[in-house]
């Protein structure tokens, strides 16, 4: 592929609700740009950007893919992202590497939750944006309704630059609001002039007036001319629009049909016209040697640097680090210093991805997006010259809160599963595998149930290992509420030396639930020799690891050794340790034992209209609502304490209740006594574990 300089590059992320038509749009852009010779479709599983087996099988995007589209002498690096909320990490990574965004809205389904989340992502990364209303060839598509809904959400900055023309219920053309001209679509992205339909006149005047108001506000001269009733020329409008799109005061709305290639050429022209070049954007890092700010700003003349915004690890094609060049020009024989790992790596080849296909390039200029193979690096790492090490901030990715227990169906595959997950975790920073040694289980965390299912499916498809997901065990604790005074004697005779250990002990609540036990001794007169005190404590230490009630760890117990007896020949440390274990079990069960369950502090952010439903659901889950505060964006922030076991499946329920607009986070708060019915059920279920003393 030809090398493109910074001024001839545009980096555009495609965002929107799942199923709004993002991948179909990218496919149409690729076809118009000449990368593909035939128009693929999501239904047939042959699009350039959805090439993963899971994407083809499920017919929706899971990973971000890069498709460079050449339009004239400009290279548009198009980043196609998933729309489903479980894969928001992919959209975050792509948005962090983009300089502008196309938000796709289905003309049929209208503005959806994913549309608003895409807008919020653009706000977070300060991306200039445009709306593309897709599926305009569908009978019940309504461009006007989409514009009204967007205007209600985002105000006067919403500016339609095209209006649809329909004839005999067919989408046949558009009205150019800037030029006040009608255009009829011809085959292969061509068009011809046509009359403006009478039904469009009213909206054309309305939308054009909004545009002219925005243009007038770009300068005092324009404002004076506007109030004097003067007309602006088309070049003046385009120039002002470009400035307004760049600073976010105007968000154009355009339209098309990706499957019929209608409106695609217009969209490509608009992206080139309105979206900024990389060097129009700011990018700053830290010079690690001096701690000074380095303003890279995608300047090709400055010291070379790049940041890895995504990692691809595949057992067939290998590992690739996708980079955006932040400054300078990176060449395929460069030696780059990984500032994060403090290692230097010699590059062999530079690539540009075209969906799944890699194309070698000799160099990448500031602002361009490419890939490096076989780097020992992670997403977020910074690459620069060793003489001028630079560190850029890492992307701020969401925390995974949904988790399940996982295990290999074939026990001999345990190590292979761990290796497969380690590779997937390099690609996907919104998942993590955790070894919960306390409960003897391995946990897989993700953004939702679908995310976890797809991870397991990937392990099977790519690594040929079967993994099972099940409900995780909850980390209960055991403690006592009353006092007990017990005696235990361990006596064994079997020829030669016997075994003898005798203890009298008191057990009571210590008041400290953060500490398993407190051990004290009040023995007088040498009833139990001092050298056996450590053995008694060792017995208590072992006992608290698996309580007598339900084999959960014990907390908050005070054990006092106050009397006992010994045999000068038969007593031993083992005998006294065993006696202490017997005493603990007896004393614990006599001291009103209870189960403690973990309580989490939960924060739920939901639109006002769903507050009642969410509160009702929290009550069903034994949650205690502590307070509610508005976030001044139309949402309520609900804070509650909730038993951790009740959070299982909460992600799916919250999404179903709020149409995907609700969000939540939680953290462990403390332990509280479990209700009697919960305790009874746990004790019954774990009876065999107590009796057999096995997990």
N, C-alpha and C positions, 0 to 999 in steps of 0.2 A: 504494500500500500504506500502511496505517496506520503511524504512528510508534510505536515501542516503547521504553519507558524501560528503563534498565539492569536493574532488578529483574525485568523480564518477558522477559529474553533468556537463552537457553542456546546455547552454541557447541559443537557436537559433531562430532568427526571420526570417520568410519567407516573402520576399518582391517581388514586381514586378508589371508590368502593369496589369490593370483589364483584366481578361479573359486569362491570360498567363498560368494558370494551377496551381496556388498556393494551392487552396483547394483540388484539385485532388491529388496533391503531398502529402499533409498532410494526406489525407485519406489513401494513399498507405503506408506511413510511419507508421501510426497507425495499419494498417492491418499486416504489416510485424513485428511490435513490439508486436503483440498479443493482443492489446486493443480491436479490433473489430474482429468478426469472419466472417464477410462478407464485401466485398468491396463496399462501398456506392458510389453514384455519385451525382454531382451537379444537373444534369438534373432531377434525380428522387427525389431530395430534402431530401436525407437520409444520408448525410455526418456527421461525428462526430463534425466537427468544424463549419459548417453552420447550426445552429439549431434554430435560431430566425425565427419567422413566416415571417418577412419581407424578410429575406435572402432566405428562401425556396420559397417564392412567386416570388421574382425577380431574383433568380438564380445567385446571386453574394454576396460576403461577405460585411457586413456592420460594424460588430464589430470584434475586436480582440478576438480570443479564444486561450486557452492554452490546448495543448495535450501532456502529458508526454509519451514519447516512450521509452520503455526499450529495449536496444540492448546489449546483453551480460550482463555485470555487470554495465553498464552505463545507467543513466537516462538522456534522451535528452528532455528538456522542449521546445517543439516546439510552437512558437507563430505565428498563422496564421492571417495575416492582410488583410484588404481590399486593393484593387489596385486602385479603383476609387478615383479621386482627392478630391471629396467632403468629404471623410472620412480619410483624411491625419492625423487628430488628433489621430486616433486609431493606425496608423502605427508609429507615433511619440512616443506614450506611450509604445508600444511594443519594439521599438528600444532602448528606454532609459533603459529597463529592460534586454535587451539581451546582450550577450557577443560575438556574431558572427551572421552572416547573410547568408542566401541562397537567391540569387536573381534569380527568375525564369524568363526565356526568352522562349517564344513560338518558337519552331523550324519552325513553319509555318509562323508566323507573324513577326518574327525577333525582332531586338532591337527597342523598342518603347519609347515614352516619359516617361512612367512609369518606364522603366528600368533605365533611366538616373536619374530620381527623387529618385529611390531606392538607386542608387550609392551615390547621394548627401546626403541622410539620413545616409548612412554608414560612409561617410566622417565626417559628423557632430558629430556622436557618436563614431568615431574612431573604427569602428567594422571590425575585420577580416571578409573576405567574400569569397564566391564561387558562380559561376554561374552554374545553372542547366538548360540545354536546354531541354524543355519538348516537348511532342507531336512528338517524333521521329518516331512513328509508322505511322504518316500521310504521304501520298505520296509526297507532295511538301515541306516537312520539309528539311531545309538545315543547318546542323551543321556548315559547312565550312563558309557559308555566315555570320552566327552569330559571329563566331570567328573573321572573317575579320572586321566586323563592330565594335566589341568590341575593337579590337586592334587599329582601327583607332581612336576610342574615348579615350582609356586609355593607349595605348602604350604597351611597352614590358612586363609590369607586367601581361598581360593576358596570361595564360598558360594552354592550353588544356591537360588534363591528360588522356582522353579517346577519341577515334575516333569511329564513327559508322561503323558497318559491315552490308551491305544490300545484300540480295539474292532474285532474282525474285521480286524486288521492295518491299520486306519485311524487316523490321528492326529485325535482328536475333542475333546480337552480338556486340562486341566492341573490340577495340585494346587498351591494357593498355600501355600508352606511357612510363611510368616509367620502367615497366618490359619487354617491347618490346614483348608482348605476345598477341595472339588473344584469345578471349573467346566467346563461343556461349551460349546464354541463354537457360536454361532448366526451367521447371515448378517450381513454388513456390520460385522464387528467386535464384535457383541453377544455376550453369554454368559449362561448360567443355571447355578444351583447344581446339583451332582450328587454322588452318593456317591463317596468316595475308594476306588479299587480296592484289594483286599487286597494285591496284589503291590507296591503303593506304600508300604504302612504302614512296612515296615522302613526304607526309605530316607528316608521323611518324618521319622521319629524321629531318624535319624542326622544328617541335614542340619539339622534344626531345633535339635538339640543344639549343633551347631557355631555356628549363628547366635546362640543364647542365650549361649554362652560369650563370643562377641565382644561382645555387648551388655553383658554383666556387666562386662567390662573397661573400659567407658567411664566408670565412676565407682565410688567406694568403696561408696556406698549400694546401687547395683545389684549389686555383688559380694557384699555381705552378704546381700541378698535372694536371690541365686542360690544361695548355699551353704545358706541356710535353706529351700530348696525352694520359694520363692514363685514364682508365675507373673508374667511381665511382660505388661502390656496391649499390644494391637496398636499404639496410638499411641506407646508407649514404645519398642517395637522399631523402628518406622519412624524415630523421631527419632534413636536410637542408630545405626541403620544408615546414615542420611544422613551423620552425623558421621564414621562409619568409612569410608564410600566416599570422602568428601571428603579424608581424610588418607591413603587408600590402604591401610588395615589390613584392609579387606574389599573383595573384588571379586565382586559378584553375578554369577550365571550364570542367564540366562533363555533362552527358546526360542520357536520359532514356524515358520511356513511363510509366506514372503513372497508366494509366488504364490497362496496360498489366503487371504491376509490374516488368518491365525491367529496370535495373539500380538502383533500389531502395535500394537493399542490399549494392551495391557499395557506394551509397551516404551516407548511415548510417555508413559504415566503415570509409569513408572519413571524416565525421563530427567528429567522435570519434578520428581519427588520427590527423587531422589538426587543429581543433578548440580548443581554450584555455579552461582550467578549470577556474571557476570563480575566484579562488585565484591567477590566472596569470594576472588578470586585476586590475586596480587601482580604488579605491572608497574613496573619502574623504568628510568629513563633518566638522561642527564646534561644539565644546563643548561649549554649551551656558553659562555654569557657568564661564568658564575661557576665552572664546573667542579664544581658541587655536584650531589648526587644528587637527582633529581626522582622522587618516589614517586607515579606516576600512579594505579596501582591501580584503573583503570577508574572513577574518580570523576567523575561528570558535573559537579560543582561546580568542578573545577579547570580550569586553563588548557587550551585545546583542543589536542589532538595526536592523530596517527594514524600508523600504519606500513603501508607497502605490503608485503603478504605474497605477492602473485602478480601477474603481468602477462599480459594477453591481447592478442596482436597478430594481427589477422585482416584480410586484404585486402578482405573484404566488410563486416564490422561495425566495423572500426576498432580503435583501441587503448584498452584499459581498464586502469586500475590498481585492483586489489582491495585494499581497506583494512580494517583493524580499528581502530576508534576507541579510543584508549588513555586519553583523558581529555577532559572537556568535552563540548560538543555541536557538531557540525559541520553548518553550514547550506549550502544550495546557492548562496548568493551570497557566501560567505566568500572572503577572500584568504588563502591558506595559503603559508607559507614552507617551501621545501624546504631543510632544514638541510644535507643532503648536498651538493646542488649550489649552495647559497647563492643561490637564485633565488626570487622570489615569483610565485605564480600565482593568478589569479582564477578561482574555480570557476564553471561555468555551470549544471551539473546534477549531482545526486547520484542514484545508481541502486542498486537491489537486484537481484541476478541470481536468476532462477528457472530454473536450468539454462542454456539459451542465451538466454532472454528477459530483457530489461532492463525494470525497472519504476521509474519516477521516484518519488523520495521527497523531501520538503522538508528533512528533517534526519535525522541519525544520532546517536544518543546513545552515550555511553561504553560500550564493550563490544560494540557492534553491528558487523556486517560489511556493507560496501557496496562501491560502485565509483564511480570518477571517470573520465570520458572525456577523452581527448586530453591527458593530462598529460605533460610532458617529464620523466619520472621513471623510476627503475628499481626492481625488486624489492629490498626492504630499506631503501629511502629513508624518511626520517622527514619528516612534515609537521606544522607547528605554527604558532603565531602568530609574527610577526616580532619582536614585543616580548619574547617568551619562548621563544627557540629551544631545542628539546629534541632530543637524539640518542638513539635506541634501538639496541641491539645487533642486528646482522644475523643472519639464520638461518644456522646452521652446516650447509652442504650438502656432500654427499660429492664427492670429486674423481673426474672421469672418467679411466679408465686404458685403455679399449679404443679403438683408433684404426685408421682406414683412410685410404688415399689417395682423394681424390675429384677428379673433373673433369667439366665440362659436356660432354655428347656433342656439342653444337654449340659450337664455339670462340667464336662471337660472343655466347654467353650467359654468358661468364665474369663480367661485371659484374653481371648479373641474379642469378646464383647467390650472389655475395658479398652483394648486398642482401637476398636472401631469407634467407640464413643469419643475417645481422645481426638481422633481425626475429625469427627463431625463437629466437636466443640471448637476446633480451629476455624471451621467455616461459620458456625452459628454461635454467636456470643450471647444469645438469649436462652441458651440451654446450659445445664450443668448436671454432672453426675456426682453424687455425694455418697460416701460410705458412712452410713449411720451405724457405727460400731456398737453403740449402746443398745440398740434394738436389733442388732445383727441383721441389718437389711441394707440394700443398696437402693438409692432413690434417684429418680430422674426428674429434673425440674424443667418446665417449659412455660410458654405463654398461654397454653390452653390444652385441652384434651386432644384436639386435632393435631396440634404441634407434636405432642408426645407420640401419638399414633403414627405420624409420618416419620418420625425419627426411627421408630421400631421397624417400620416398613423399609426404610432406607438400609438399615442394617441387614435385613433379609435380602434385599435386591442387590446391594453392592458387595456385601461381605458374606452372604450365604449363611447367616447365623440366625436361628430362631430365638426370639426373646419374648418373654411374657410380661405383661403389665398387670399388676394387681393393686388392690387397696393397701395403702401403707399402714404399718402398725403405729399406734400413738404412744408416745413416751410418758406413760403414767408413772406415778411415784406412790410409795406406801409410807404411812406414818402411823403414829398412835395418838389417841386423844386422852387416855387415862394412865394411871400408874399401875404397876404390877410388881409383886414381890415373889420370886420363884427360887426353887432349888433344883439343881440338876447334878446327877452323879453318874459318871461313866466308869464302869467297873467290868473288867474282862480278865478271865483266868484261862490260860491255855498252855499249861506246862511251862516251867521256868518262870521268867518274869511275867507278871500280869500287867494290866493297865488300870490306873486308878486316878481319877480326877473328880473333885467334888467342889461345886461353887454354889454360893447363895448370892443372888443378884437382884437389884431393883432396876426397873425400867420406867422411864417417864418421858414426856415430851420435852425436848431441849429448847423449843421456841425458835430454833434457827433452821428454816427449811432449805437453806443453801448448803448446809453441811450434813453429810450422811449420819454421823454419830459423834457423840462426846463420850469418852471413857474415863471413869474415875475409879479409885479404889480407896476403901476405908477399912481395910483389914487391920485388926489389932491382934497382938499376941502371937503373930506368926502362924495363924490358922492356915493361911496359904502362903508359902514362901515367896519372897519378892521375885525370885528368878522365874516364877511361873506367871507373873503379871503380864509380860509381853505375849505369852501364849494365849492367855484369856482374851487380850485385846485383838490378837490375830483372829481368834474365832469370831469376835464381833465384826471385825473388818470383812471377813469372808461372808458373813451372814447378811450384811446390809446390801451386798451386791444383787442378791435375789431374795426378795422378801417372802415370808411364809404365806402371805395372803394370796398373791397372784403372780409371784415370781418377778415383780418389778423392783427396781432399786429403792432402797429405804432411805428416807431423810428425816431429820429432826428428832432423833432418838438419843436420850441420855442413858448410858448403862453404868451402873455403880456395882462394883464387886465389894461386898462388905464382910463376907465370911465364907467358910468352907472347911475342907480338911484334906490331908494328903497322906500318902503312904511312903515311908522312907525308901522302900525298894521299888514298888510298882508305879509310883507317880512319874509322869513324864510330861514334856511340853505338849506332845500330841494328845495325851489324855485330857489335859486341862483345856486345850483348844477345842476338843470334841465336846467336853462338858459345857463350855461357853456357848457353842453352837446350839446344843440342846436347850440351854437356859434361854437363849435369845428367842428361839422358835416358840417356846412355851410362854415366856413373858410377853412377847409381842402379841400373840393371839389372845392373851388375857387382858391386854391394855387397850381395848376398844380400837382395833386396827381399822384404818380407813384408806381408801384410794384417793390420791390427789390427781387431778387432771390439769394439763397445761392450758393456760388461758392466753389468748393473743389479743393485742391491741390492733383493732381493725379500722382502717380509714377507707370509706367508700365515697367516690365522687360521681354523682348522678344528676342529670337534668331535673329541674324542679318537679316536672310532671310525674316522675317515677318515684318520688320520695316515699309516698305512702306504701307502694308495693314493696320497696326495698326494706322499709321498717318492719312491715308485716312478716317478711321472710326472715329477717334477723331475729324476730321474736320466736318464730318457729324453731330456729336454730339455737335457742337458749342464749341469744345475744342480749347484752344490756347496753342500750343506747346511752351514751354519756353526754352527747351534745350534737348540735347541727349549726353549721355556719355557711352563709352564701359565699361563693367565690367571685361574685360580681360578673360572672360570665354566663349567667342563667343556670348554674349548677348549685347543688347543695353538697357540702362536705359533711358526711355523717361519721362520727367517731363512736366506736363501740368496743366493749370487751366481749369476747366470744370464745367458747371452748374450741381449742385447736381442732379437735376431731370433727367439729361441725363445719369446718371450712372445706372439707373434702367435697369436690364437685361444685364449689361456689362459683368458680369462673364461668362454667356453662350456664348455671342458673341466672347469674347476674346479666350475662349477655342476652339470654332469652327474655328476661324481664324488661330490659332497656333497649332492645334492638341493637345491642353492641355498643351503646354510648356510655355505659357505666364502666368505671375503672376502680380497682381496689389495690390496697397494699396492707401488709400486716407485719408484726414482729412479736416475738415471744415476750410476754409480760411477767407472768408469775404462775405459781401452782395454787389451785383451790380444791377444796374437798369436792369430790364427784358426787352427784345425786345417788341415792340408794339404788335406784333401778339400774343405773349405769354400772355401779360397783358390783351389783349382783350378777349382771350379765358377764362382766369381765372375769370375775372370780370363777364362774361356772365354765367359761370358755378356756380358762388357763389352768384348770384343776390338774390336768395331766402334766403340765409343765412344773407345777409345784411338787407333785408327787414323784415325778421322775427326775426332777432337777435338771431338765434339759430344755433348750430353746426350741 
